[in-house]
Amino acid sequence: MKKPVPVFERRGDSRELVVLLHAYSQSRQHLHALRSRVAASKPDADILIPDLPLGLFSFADCSEVIADLLRRIDRCWEEGGPYESLVLVGHSMGALLARKLYVCACGENPQAPFDERLYSLEPRPWASSVQRLILLAGMNRGWAINHHLSLLNAVLWTLGVLTGRLLSLFRPGKPIILSIQRGAIFITELRLQWLLMRRRANEKGAGGALTIQLLGSIDDMVSPGDNIDLISGRDFVYLDVPHSGHANVIEMDDSAKGHERAAVFERALLADRETLEAEQALPADNAAGEPQPDVTDVIFVIHGIRDAGYWTHKVARRVREKGKRCGRIVATETSSYGYFPMLRFVLSEERRIKTQWFMDQYVEASALYPNARFSFIGHSNGTYLLASALRDYRCCRFDRVVFAGSVVRRQYDWDRYIANGQVRRVANYVASADWVVAFFPKALQTLGLQDLGSAGHDGFHSPAVSQVTYVRGAHSAALNEDNWDAIADFILGDDEAHASEPLIRRHRSPLVWLPGLLAPLIWLLLAALLATIGYAITLTHSDWGWAQWQTTLLFVGYIMLVWTVLTRL
């Protein structure tokens, strides 16, 4: 029977403080072996091992967890310190909390603000004493369900996500495990805040602690891409832990494998940087691109629903060409989130996942182009990604924004995001006959459902937005090749948006504008029509003399046809 692991131990001369943070769905008792190794290696170190609210069904807020940890270490520093050094050790989710804890201790950077519960402009007294962080199987990029997972783990993660979403229907907040999904707010802001902390470490005198990540040689819970973040963690020292997976990397018993794990951990705890870097082994296929500090502008060009996004490369090329003539060094980001059919677009959770994908791209670009201004060109769902990112991510910042075929609500609070520095200038192209926006997002806006709207058909209410009304054509009108120069001109510095003169129309098409006033009714009638056809099919058995199996087959075929249209188009 293992002895209970105490929350806090004062030991020896108390010259150091070592903080151990456990993983999701575990407790401090699971860190018994780590605690024993620390005690043996550092006899004069006090040890803090708090129980964290990371139970399987925890709805705890990560910011509150970090705020509590900051208070605990503050008390340790006041009552037992000042310590000569601090070491932060975390396993899995605990590794992420250790990083966030350190970021907050080093003080806020205005470009990547903290949650108000964590606000501290100046570093804490103990921040400069943090000598190293040791991350065991830390999910530093956040977890994702992908082809790298084993079938069993893919099924378990998927069931876990579905369970979490179901629980969210019955109580406020969301399961804490969703906070560290790839691209989620907590993980994205952490990565951006870490980048800025490292850049300002010399200026602040805190933020440059040696960070070592221990990687299980066979991680059986998440993919290598989830553990290894060579974007915000390019200066980590990575060490392999032999014969270890995601969970058992902390098991350091008297077995041969336990001794191997303990040996690697003890080197991470005690060895100097030069020694650790000499034995570092990083997989070549995870190499990240080198930063390009000379790039002045980064332009995201993001497509919409039912769109493979081929046009994005052409618009991006035009912006690069014009930027070069202006003496600017322009990089463009035209990654695709894949084909996005109508039914999935309607689901807010699916749109949130696409926003998380977008912010993952944003973090990578922030690391690769440290001195660049970011701007954005988006169409349809691409406009939604930017709008939702500005709303949810305090660290998201863009110089200029161009919307075409926007599905964002007319009442979107651009004034707020311009005032707080997240955006500087915005252009919105309104089409003369955008029936997609007029009939569908406008219907949801009229009914007050979800956060979609008719800005691509009606324009925004905010006077701060430079709006071009109206561009001849339907949903993709503003993406006409004749308009590429106008888009590039605004992105690169024009004060007001404009369109090529032949494309301008004074009025919207009445064939789109008038039905758009009754958009909810159109969808109600369409639903009634589909239901009527389905009902009529069920009557073929009696009215046409068909066999029951023929009627059933026809009805199933009809349902499959409707489902295919909704999920593929």
C-alpha positions as CSV (number, residue, x, y, z in Angstrom):
1,M,0.0,0.0,0.0
2,K,1.5,3.3,-1.1
3,K,1.7,6.0,1.5
4,P,-0.6,9.0,0.8
5,V,1.2,11.8,-1.1
6,P,1.0,15.0,0.9
7,V,0.0,18.3,-0.8
8,F,3.0,20.2,0.6
9,E,6.3,19.0,2.2
10,R,8.9,21.2,3.7
11,R,12.3,19.5,3.4
12,G,15.9,20.1,4.3
13,D,17.1,23.7,4.0
14,S,14.1,24.6,1.7
15,R,16.4,26.2,-0.9
16,E,14.1,25.1,-3.8
17,L,10.5,24.6,-4.6
18,V,9.4,21.8,-7.0
19,V,5.7,21.9,-8.1
20,L,4.2,18.7,-9.6
21,L,1.0,18.8,-11.5
22,H,-1.0,15.7,-12.4
23,A,-2.8,14.7,-15.5
24,Y,-6.5,14.8,-16.5
25,S,-8.7,12.2,-14.7
26,Q,-5.8,11.6,-12.2
27,S,-4.9,12.8,-8.7
28,R,-1.7,13.7,-6.9
29,Q,-1.5,10.1,-5.7
30,H,-0.5,9.1,-9.3
31,L,2.6,11.3,-8.9
32,H,4.0,9.1,-6.1
33,A,6.9,7.9,-8.2
34,L,7.8,11.4,-9.4
35,R,7.6,12.7,-5.9
36,S,10.0,10.0,-4.7
37,R,12.5,10.8,-7.5
38,V,12.4,14.5,-6.7
39,A,12.9,13.8,-3.0
40,A,15.9,11.6,-3.7
41,S,17.5,14.0,-6.2
42,K,16.8,17.3,-4.3
43,P,16.9,16.7,-0.5
44,D,16.7,20.5,0.1
45,A,13.6,21.1,-2.1
46,D,10.1,21.7,-0.8
47,I,7.5,19.8,-2.8
48,L,4.1,21.1,-3.7
49,I,1.6,18.6,-5.3
50,P,-1.9,20.1,-5.4
51,D,-5.0,18.1,-6.2
52,L,-6.4,19.7,-9.4
53,P,-10.0,19.7,-10.5
54,L,-9.3,17.5,-13.5
55,G,-11.7,14.6,-12.9
56,L,-13.2,12.7,-15.8
57,F,-16.4,14.9,-15.9
58,S,-14.8,18.1,-14.6
59,F,-16.3,21.4,-15.8
60,A,-13.7,23.4,-14.0
61,D,-12.4,26.6,-15.8
62,C,-8.7,26.6,-16.7
63,S,-8.3,30.2,-15.7
64,E,-9.6,29.5,-12.2
65,V,-7.3,26.5,-11.9
66,I,-4.3,28.7,-12.9
67,A,-5.4,31.5,-10.5
68,D,-5.6,29.0,-7.6
69,L,-2.1,27.7,-8.5
70,L,-0.6,31.2,-8.6
71,R,-2.1,31.9,-5.1
72,R,-0.6,28.6,-3.8
73,I,2.9,29.4,-5.0
74,D,2.6,33.0,-3.8
75,R,1.9,31.6,-0.3
76,C,4.8,29.1,-0.5
77,W,7.1,32.0,-1.5
78,E,5.9,34.2,1.3
79,E,5.9,31.6,4.0
80,G,8.9,29.4,3.0
81,G,10.9,31.5,0.6
82,P,12.3,33.3,-1.1
83,Y,13.6,30.1,-2.8
84,E,16.8,30.1,-4.7
85,S,15.0,28.3,-7.6
86,L,11.7,26.8,-8.7
87,V,11.0,23.8,-10.9
88,L,7.6,23.2,-12.5
89,V,6.8,19.6,-13.5
90,G,3.6,18.5,-15.3
91,H,2.2,15.3,-16.8
92,S,-0.1,15.5,-19.9
93,M,-2.7,18.2,-19.1
94,G,-0.6,19.1,-16.1
95,A,2.2,20.0,-18.4
96,L,0.0,22.6,-20.2
97,L,-1.1,24.0,-16.8
98,A,2.6,24.3,-15.8
99,R,3.3,26.3,-19.0
100,K,0.3,28.6,-18.5
101,L,1.3,29.0,-14.8
102,Y,4.8,30.2,-15.9
103,V,3.4,32.5,-18.6
104,C,1.1,34.2,-16.1
105,A,3.8,34.5,-13.5
106,C,6.0,36.4,-16.0
107,G,3.4,39.1,-16.6
108,E,1.1,40.0,-19.4
109,N,2.1,41.2,-22.8
110,P,-0.5,43.7,-24.3
111,Q,-0.5,41.8,-27.7
112,A,-1.7,38.6,-26.0
113,P,-3.8,39.7,-23.0
114,F,-4.7,37.4,-20.1
115,D,-8.1,36.5,-18.8
116,E,-9.0,39.3,-16.2
117,R,-8.8,36.7,-13.4
118,L,-5.1,36.2,-14.3
119,Y,-4.2,39.8,-15.0
120,S,-0.7,40.9,-13.9
121,L,1.3,43.3,-16.0
122,E,4.5,42.8,-13.9
123,P,6.2,39.5,-13.2
124,R,5.6,37.9,-9.9
125,P,8.5,38.0,-7.4
126,W,9.2,34.3,-8.0
127,A,9.0,34.3,-11.8
128,S,12.7,35.0,-12.3
129,S,13.5,32.1,-10.0
130,V,11.9,29.5,-12.2
131,Q,14.9,27.6,-13.5
132,R,13.2,24.9,-15.6
133,L,10.0,23.3,-16.6
134,I,9.7,19.5,-17.2
135,L,6.8,18.4,-19.4
136,L,6.0,14.7,-19.4
137,A,3.9,13.8,-22.5
138,G,2.5,17.3,-22.6
139,M,-0.2,17.8,-25.2
140,N,1.4,21.1,-26.2
141,R,-0.5,21.6,-29.4
142,G,-3.7,20.3,-28.0
143,W,-5.3,16.9,-28.7
144,A,-7.2,16.1,-32.0
145,I,-9.0,13.0,-33.3
146,N,-7.1,12.0,-36.4
147,H,-5.7,9.0,-38.3
148,H,-2.6,8.9,-36.0
149,L,-4.7,7.4,-33.2
150,S,-5.3,3.7,-32.7
151,L,-8.8,2.6,-33.5
152,L,-9.6,2.1,-29.8
153,N,-8.4,5.5,-28.8
154,A,-10.1,7.2,-31.7
155,V,-13.4,5.6,-30.6
156,L,-12.8,6.5,-27.0
157,W,-11.9,10.1,-27.8
158,T,-15.0,10.4,-30.1
159,L,-17.3,9.0,-27.4
160,G,-15.7,11.3,-24.9
161,V,-16.4,14.4,-27.0
162,L,-20.0,13.3,-27.6
163,T,-20.5,12.8,-23.9
164,G,-19.0,16.2,-23.1
165,R,-21.3,17.9,-25.6
166,L,-24.3,16.1,-24.2
167,L,-23.4,17.1,-20.6
168,S,-23.0,20.7,-21.8
169,L,-26.7,20.8,-22.6
170,F,-27.6,20.3,-18.9
171,R,-25.1,22.6,-17.2
172,P,-23.2,25.8,-17.9
173,G,-19.7,25.8,-19.2
174,K,-18.0,22.9,-20.9
175,P,-15.9,19.9,-19.9
176,I,-12.3,21.0,-19.1
177,I,-10.8,18.4,-21.5
178,L,-12.4,20.4,-24.4
179,S,-10.3,23.4,-23.3
180,I,-7.2,21.7,-24.6
181,Q,-8.5,20.5,-27.9
182,R,-6.3,21.7,-30.8
183,G,-7.2,25.3,-31.6
184,A,-9.4,25.8,-28.5
185,I,-9.2,29.2,-26.7
186,F,-7.0,28.1,-23.8
187,I,-4.5,26.1,-25.8
188,T,-4.3,28.8,-28.6
189,E,-3.8,31.7,-26.2
190,L,-1.2,29.7,-24.3
191,R,0.8,29.1,-27.4
192,L,0.7,32.8,-28.5
193,Q,1.4,34.0,-25.0
194,W,4.4,31.7,-24.7
195,L,5.8,33.1,-28.0
196,L,5.6,36.6,-26.7
197,M,6.9,35.7,-23.3
198,R,10.0,34.2,-24.9
199,R,10.6,37.2,-27.1
200,R,10.4,39.6,-24.1
201,A,12.3,37.4,-21.6
202,N,15.5,39.5,-21.5
203,E,13.5,42.7,-21.3
204,K,11.4,41.5,-18.4
205,G,14.1,39.4,-16.6
206,A,11.7,36.4,-16.6
207,G,10.4,34.0,-19.2
208,G,13.6,32.2,-20.4
209,A,13.5,29.1,-18.2
210,L,14.9,25.9,-19.6
211,T,12.0,23.8,-20.8
212,I,12.4,20.0,-21.3
213,Q,9.8,17.8,-22.8
214,L,9.9,14.0,-22.1
215,L,8.2,12.0,-24.9
216,G,7.1,8.5,-24.5
217,S,8.6,6.4,-27.2
218,I,5.2,4.9,-28.0
219,D,2.5,7.3,-27.0
220,D,-0.7,5.3,-26.9
221,M,-3.1,8.2,-26.3
222,V,-2.4,11.1,-28.6
223,S,-0.5,11.6,-31.9
224,P,3.1,12.9,-32.0
225,G,1.8,16.1,-33.6
226,D,-0.3,16.7,-30.4
227,N,2.7,16.3,-28.1
228,I,5.3,18.1,-30.1
229,D,4.7,21.8,-30.7
230,L,7.7,23.0,-32.7
231,I,6.0,26.3,-33.3
232,S,5.7,27.7,-29.8
233,G,8.0,25.1,-28.4
234,R,10.9,25.3,-30.9
235,D,13.3,26.1,-28.1
236,F,12.3,23.1,-25.9
237,V,14.8,20.3,-25.3
238,Y,13.1,17.0,-26.3
239,L,14.1,13.7,-24.8
240,D,12.8,10.3,-25.5
241,V,11.6,8.1,-22.7
242,P,12.2,4.4,-23.8
243,H,9.4,1.8,-23.5
244,S,6.8,4.4,-22.4
245,G,3.4,5.5,-23.5
246,H,1.3,8.6,-22.6
247,A,0.1,7.3,-19.3
248,N,3.0,5.1,-18.0
249,V,5.7,7.7,-18.7
250,I,5.4,8.6,-15.0
251,E,5.6,5.0,-13.7
252,M,9.1,4.7,-12.2
253,D,9.1,1.6,-10.1
254,D,11.9,-0.9,-9.5
255,S,11.4,-2.7,-12.8
256,A,13.9,-2.3,-15.7
257,K,11.6,0.0,-17.6
258,G,10.8,2.0,-14.5
259,H,14.6,2.6,-14.0
260,E,14.9,3.7,-17.6
261,R,12.2,6.3,-17.2
262,A,13.6,7.4,-13.8
263,A,17.0,7.9,-15.4
264,V,15.7,10.2,-18.1
265,F,13.6,12.2,-15.6
266,E,16.5,12.7,-13.2
267,R,18.7,14.0,-16.1
268,A,15.9,16.4,-17.0
269,L,15.8,17.5,-13.4
270,L,19.5,17.9,-12.8
271,A,21.6,18.1,-16.0
272,D,22.6,21.4,-17.6
273,R,21.3,22.6,-20.9
274,E,24.4,21.6,-22.9
275,T,24.3,18.0,-21.6
276,L,20.6,17.7,-22.4
277,E,20.9,19.2,-25.9
278,A,23.6,16.8,-26.7
279,E,21.3,13.8,-26.2
280,Q,18.2,15.5,-27.7
281,A,16.5,13.4,-30.4
282,L,13.8,15.1,-32.4
283,P,12.0,13.3,-35.3
284,A,13.0,14.9,-38.6
285,D,9.5,14.7,-39.9
286,N,8.3,17.1,-37.2
287,A,10.7,19.9,-38.2
288,A,9.2,23.3,-38.4
289,G,10.0,26.1,-40.8
290,E,12.5,28.7,-39.8
291,P,11.2,32.1,-38.7
292,Q,11.2,34.8,-41.4
293,P,11.6,38.1,-39.7
294,D,11.9,40.1,-43.0
295,V,8.2,39.4,-44.0
296,T,6.2,42.6,-43.5
297,D,2.7,41.3,-44.2
298,V,0.9,38.0,-43.8
299,I,-2.4,37.7,-45.7
300,F,-4.9,34.9,-44.8
301,V,-7.2,34.0,-47.7
302,I,-9.9,31.6,-46.5
303,H,-12.7,30.1,-48.6
304,G,-16.3,29.3,-47.6
305,I,-18.7,26.4,-47.6
306,R,-19.2,24.1,-50.6
307,D,-15.9,25.4,-51.9
308,A,-12.5,23.6,-52.5
309,G,-10.8,27.0,-52.2
310,Y,-8.8,27.0,-55.5
311,W,-9.5,30.7,-56.0
312,T,-7.6,31.6,-52.8
313,H,-4.2,30.9,-54.4
314,K,-5.0,33.2,-57.3
315,V,-6.1,36.1,-55.1
316,A,-3.1,35.5,-52.9
317,R,-0.8,35.7,-55.8
318,R,-2.3,39.0,-56.9
319,V,-1.7,40.5,-53.5
320,R,1.9,39.3,-53.4
321,E,2.6,40.8,-56.8
322,K,1.1,44.2,-55.8
323,G,2.9,44.1,-52.5
324,K,6.2,43.4,-54.1
325,R,5.7,46.5,-56.3
326,C,5.0,48.5,-53.2
327,G,8.3,47.3,-51.5
328,R,6.5,45.0,-49.1
329,I,7.5,41.4,-48.5
330,V,4.2,39.5,-48.4
331,A,3.5,36.0,-47.3
332,T,0.1,34.4,-47.8
333,E,-1.7,31.6,-46.0
334,T,-4.2,29.7,-48.1
335,S,-4.6,26.5,-46.2
336,S,-8.0,24.8,-46.6
337,Y,-10.2,23.3,-43.9
338,G,-11.8,21.1,-46.5
339,Y,-15.1,20.9,-48.2
340,F,-17.8,22.1,-45.8
341,P,-21.4,21.0,-46.9
342,M,-24.5,22.9,-45.9
343,L,-25.8,20.7,-43.1
344,R,-22.5,20.7,-41.2
345,F,-22.4,24.5,-41.7
346,V,-25.7,24.8,-39.9
347,L,-24.3,23.1,-36.8
348,S,-22.6,25.6,-34.5
349,E,-20.3,22.9,-33.1
350,E,-19.0,22.2,-36.6
351,R,-18.3,25.8,-37.2
352,R,-16.5,26.1,-33.9
353,I,-14.2,23.3,-35.0
354,K,-13.4,25.2,-38.2
355,T,-12.6,28.3,-36.1
356,Q,-10.2,26.2,-34.0
357,W,-8.5,25.0,-37.1
358,F,-8.1,28.6,-38.3
359,M,-6.6,29.7,-35.0
360,D,-4.1,26.8,-35.1
361,Q,-3.0,28.2,-38.5
362,Y,-2.8,31.7,-36.9
363,V,-0.4,30.5,-34.2
364,E,1.9,28.9,-36.7
365,A,2.0,32.0,-38.8
366,S,2.7,34.1,-35.7
367,A,5.8,32.0,-35.0
368,L,7.0,31.9,-38.6
369,Y,6.5,35.7,-39.2
370,P,7.3,37.4,-35.9
371,N,7.4,41.0,-37.3
372,A,4.6,40.9,-39.8
373,R,1.2,42.6,-39.9
374,F,-1.6,40.1,-40.4
375,S,-4.6,40.8,-42.7
376,F,-7.5,38.7,-43.9
377,I,-9.6,38.0,-47.0
378,G,-12.5,35.7,-46.4
379,H,-15.6,34.5,-48.3
380,S,-18.8,33.0,-46.9
381,N,-17.8,30.7,-44.0
382,G,-14.3,32.2,-44.1
383,T,-15.9,35.5,-42.9
384,Y,-17.5,33.6,-40.0
385,L,-14.2,32.1,-38.9
386,L,-12.6,35.5,-38.6
387,A,-15.6,37.0,-36.8
388,S,-15.8,34.2,-34.3
389,A,-12.1,34.3,-33.7
390,L,-12.1,38.0,-32.9
391,R,-15.0,37.4,-30.5
392,D,-13.5,34.4,-28.7
393,Y,-9.7,34.8,-28.8
394,R,-8.3,37.9,-27.1
395,C,-4.9,37.3,-28.8
396,C,-6.3,37.4,-32.3
397,R,-5.2,40.5,-34.2
398,F,-5.5,41.7,-37.8
399,D,-4.6,44.9,-39.5
400,R,-7.0,44.8,-42.4
401,V,-10.0,42.6,-43.2
402,V,-11.9,42.0,-46.4
403,F,-15.3,40.2,-46.4
404,A,-17.1,38.9,-49.5
405,G,-20.4,37.0,-49.3
406,S,-20.3,37.4,-45.5
407,V,-22.5,35.2,-43.4
408,V,-21.9,37.3,-40.3
409,R,-24.7,39.1,-38.4
410,R,-25.4,42.7,-39.4
411,Q,-25.1,43.7,-35.8
412,Y,-21.6,42.4,-35.4
413,D,-19.7,44.7,-33.0
414,W,-16.9,45.9,-35.2
415,D,-16.6,49.1,-33.2
416,R,-15.6,47.1,-30.1
417,Y,-12.9,45.1,-31.9
418,I,-11.5,48.2,-33.7
419,A,-11.4,50.1,-30.4
420,N,-9.5,47.4,-28.5
421,G,-6.9,47.0,-31.3
422,Q,-7.9,43.6,-32.7
423,V,-8.7,45.1,-36.1
424,R,-7.8,48.4,-37.8
425,R,-9.8,48.6,-41.0
426,V,-12.6,46.5,-42.4
427,A,-14.1,46.2,-46.0
428,N,-17.3,44.4,-46.8
429,Y,-18.4,43.6,-50.3
430,V,-22.2,43.3,-50.7
431,A,-23.5,41.4,-53.7
432,S,-26.5,42.5,-55.8
433,A,-28.0,39.0,-55.9
434,D,-26.6,36.9,-53.1
435,W,-29.5,34.5,-52.7
436,V,-27.4,32.1,-50.5
437,V,-27.1,34.8,-47.8
438,A,-30.5,36.4,-48.3
439,F,-32.4,33.1,-48.0
440,F,-30.5,31.2,-45.4
441,P,-28.2,33.1,-42.9
442,K,-30.7,35.9,-43.0
443,A,-33.5,33.5,-42.0
444,L,-31.5,32.5,-39.0
445,Q,-30.7,36.1,-38.2
446,T,-34.4,37.1,-38.4
447,L,-35.4,34.3,-36.1
448,G,-32.6,35.1,-33.7
449,L,-31.1,31.6,-34.1
450,Q,-27.3,31.0,-33.9
451,D,-24.8,33.7,-34.7
452,L,-25.1,33.8,-38.5
453,G,-26.5,36.7,-40.5
454,S,-26.9,38.7,-43.7
455,A,-24.0,41.1,-43.9
456,G,-23.2,39.8,-47.4
457,H,-26.7,40.7,-48.5
458,D,-27.6,43.7,-46.3
459,G,-24.3,45.0,-45.1
460,F,-23.1,45.8,-41.6
461,H,-24.7,48.4,-39.3
462,S,-21.3,49.7,-38.1
463,P,-20.2,53.0,-39.8
464,A,-16.6,51.9,-39.2
465,V,-16.9,49.3,-42.0
466,S,-16.1,50.5,-45.5
467,Q,-18.9,48.8,-47.6
468,V,-19.1,48.4,-51.3
469,T,-22.7,48.3,-52.5
470,Y,-23.5,46.6,-54.7
471,V,-21.2,44.1,-56.6
472,R,-22.9,42.6,-59.6
473,G,-23.6,38.9,-59.1
474,A,-24.4,36.2,-56.6
475,H,-22.6,34.8,-53.5
476,S,-19.1,34.9,-55.1
477,A,-19.6,38.2,-56.9
478,A,-16.7,40.0,-55.2
479,L,-14.3,37.2,-56.1
480,N,-14.6,38.1,-59.8
481,E,-11.1,38.4,-61.3
482,D,-11.8,42.0,-62.3
483,N,-12.1,42.7,-58.6
484,W,-8.8,41.2,-57.4
485,D,-6.8,44.4,-57.8
486,A,-9.4,46.3,-55.7
487,I,-9.2,43.8,-52.9
488,A,-5.4,43.9,-53.0
489,D,-5.4,47.7,-52.9
490,F,-7.4,47.8,-49.7
491,I,-5.4,45.0,-48.0
492,L,-2.2,46.9,-48.9
493,G,-3.2,50.3,-47.7
494,D,-6.1,52.0,-49.5
495,D,-8.2,54.0,-47.0
496,E,-11.6,53.0,-48.5
497,A,-12.7,49.8,-50.3
498,H,-13.8,50.0,-53.9
499,A,-14.7,47.7,-56.7
500,S,-14.1,47.7,-60.4
501,E,-16.5,50.1,-62.0
502,P,-18.2,47.6,-64.4
503,L,-19.0,45.4,-61.4
504,I,-21.0,48.1,-59.5
505,R,-24.8,48.1,-59.4
506,R,-27.0,50.7,-57.7
507,H,-29.6,48.3,-56.5
508,R,-30.0,44.7,-55.4
509,S,-32.0,42.3,-57.5
510,P,-35.6,42.4,-56.5
511,L,-35.8,38.7,-57.2
512,V,-33.4,38.1,-54.3
513,W,-34.2,41.2,-52.1
514,L,-37.9,40.7,-51.8
515,P,-37.9,36.9,-51.1
516,G,-35.1,37.7,-48.6
517,L,-37.6,39.7,-46.5
518,L,-39.5,36.4,-46.0
519,A,-36.5,34.1,-45.7
520,P,-37.9,32.1,-42.7
521,L,-41.1,31.4,-44.7
522,I,-39.2,30.1,-47.6
523,W,-37.5,27.5,-45.5
524,L,-40.8,26.6,-43.8
525,L,-42.4,26.1,-47.2
526,L,-39.4,24.0,-48.4
527,A,-39.6,21.8,-45.3
528,A,-43.3,21.4,-45.9
529,L,-42.7,20.5,-49.5
530,L,-40.2,17.8,-48.6
531,A,-42.5,16.4,-45.9
532,T,-45.4,16.3,-48.4
533,I,-43.3,14.4,-51.0
534,G,-42.3,11.9,-48.3
535,Y,-45.9,11.5,-47.3
536,A,-47.0,11.0,-50.9
537,I,-44.5,8.3,-51.4
538,T,-46.0,6.4,-48.4
539,L,-49.4,6.4,-50.2
540,T,-48.1,4.7,-53.3
541,H,-48.8,1.3,-51.7
542,S,-52.6,1.9,-51.7
543,D,-53.1,4.5,-54.5
544,W,-50.9,2.8,-57.2
545,G,-51.2,-0.8,-56.2
546,W,-47.5,-1.2,-55.4
547,A,-46.2,-3.9,-53.2
548,Q,-45.2,-2.8,-49.6
549,W,-41.6,-3.6,-50.2
550,Q,-41.6,-1.3,-53.3
551,T,-43.0,1.6,-51.4
552,T,-40.6,1.1,-48.6
553,L,-37.6,1.0,-51.0
554,L,-38.8,4.2,-52.7
555,F,-39.2,6.0,-49.4
556,V,-35.8,4.9,-48.2
557,G,-34.3,6.1,-51.5
558,Y,-36.0,9.5,-51.1
559,I,-34.6,9.9,-47.6
560,M,-31.1,9.0,-48.8
561,L,-31.5,11.5,-51.6
562,V,-32.4,14.4,-49.2
563,W,-29.7,13.4,-46.8
564,T,-27.1,13.3,-49.6
565,V,-28.1,16.8,-50.8
566,L,-27.9,18.2,-47.3
567,T,-24.5,16.6,-46.4
568,R,-22.8,16.8,-49.8
569,L,-23.9,20.1,-51.2
